[in-house]
Amino acid sequence: MESIFGISLRRSLSTSLQSWAKQVPNNLKGKSKSSQEWLTRQLADPYVEKAKMMNYRCRSAFKLLEIDDKYSIIKAGDCIIDCGAAPGSWTQVAVERCNANGKQDKKPKGSVYSIDLLHFHSVSGATIFGGMDFTKTESKQKIIKSLGDKPVNCVLSDMAPNATGVRILDQEAIVNLCYDVLYFAVILSAPQANLVMKVWDNGDVPKMEKDLQRFYDKVKRVKPRSSRGDSAEQFFVARGFKGIVSQELAKKS
Ligand SMILES: C[S@@+](CC[C@H](N)C(=O)[O-])C[C@H]1O[C@@H](n2cnc3c(N)ncnc32)[C@H](O)[C@@H]1O
């Protein structure tokens, strides 16, 4: 009996040591405390591993996959704009789902336009605007020129400003980004288009929700399972763009 217990104790000890060893990086020397915490968290995060296995550039892919699986915001043939796209995992998902790479023979081919402040590697099937600030008029003009007269079916924004740590400034920065995205979406969207936009959970969110409801039939605030629990991020999923004409009529009536 003793040996049986001895064996099982050793086995369970070695199993837990193995899984612990997996989660502790061995190259922490000389790294700052925040880098050490980041590395440790990355190793313990199942979505990081899953992203590697599925060839996504980062774990964020699963947030969009989850949102699209639940709310069907992208269909084959759609024209999509991805704001704050680097390193490119949402763009990869958007390309697959709207068939911008034409891999699904029998389905219509979509298109994806992706912009980021950073330069990032191309994604086959997408048009990339790297090193560009979405908030600048010139950047928006470049996207509009590239779109031609194609109406947009879905606008995605995973953009977040660089946090300064000063709460009130950071809040204002993300709210400004969100309204910039909303304005762009309203101008370019086809009727029934969709919008997915990252926000930080704060006092401005209820007002933004009301503003979105003026333009979209259905507006939801979503926290995907793959979004880290300790992050304040949430996503607005706004479906069924009502069109500018109906807005104008509503104002007049
Ligand atoms: C969380 S990351 C996006 C990750 C991306 N969705 C993916 O799946 O690979 C946020 C990105 O927003 C970008 N960003 C922030 N402000 C921006 C702006 N004004 N114009 C363009 N990109 C911006 C940042 O450079 C950063 O790459």
The ligand as an ORCA input file, in Angstrom:
! r2SCAN-3c Opt
* xyz 0 1
  C      -4.709     45.763    -29.310
  S      -3.796     46.291    -30.686
  C      -4.680     45.589    -32.009
  C      -4.502     44.108    -32.184
  C      -5.144     43.635    -33.486
  N      -6.585     43.718    -33.428
  C      -4.788     42.213    -33.792
  O      -5.647     41.341    -33.613
  O      -3.649     41.957    -34.223
  C      -4.232     47.973    -30.810
  C      -3.604     48.681    -31.984
  O      -4.209     49.955    -32.144
  C      -3.247     50.781    -32.770
  N      -3.662     52.180    -32.682
  C      -3.871     52.948    -31.585
  N      -4.197     54.208    -31.935
  C      -4.208     54.243    -33.293
  C      -4.465     55.262    -34.263
  N      -4.769     56.514    -33.885
  N      -4.366     54.958    -35.575
  C      -4.053     53.699    -35.969
  N      -3.801     52.688    -35.100
  C      -3.872     52.952    -33.787
  C      -1.972     50.470    -31.994
  O      -0.816     50.835    -32.732
  C      -2.098     48.960    -31.806
  O      -1.360     48.246    -32.769
*
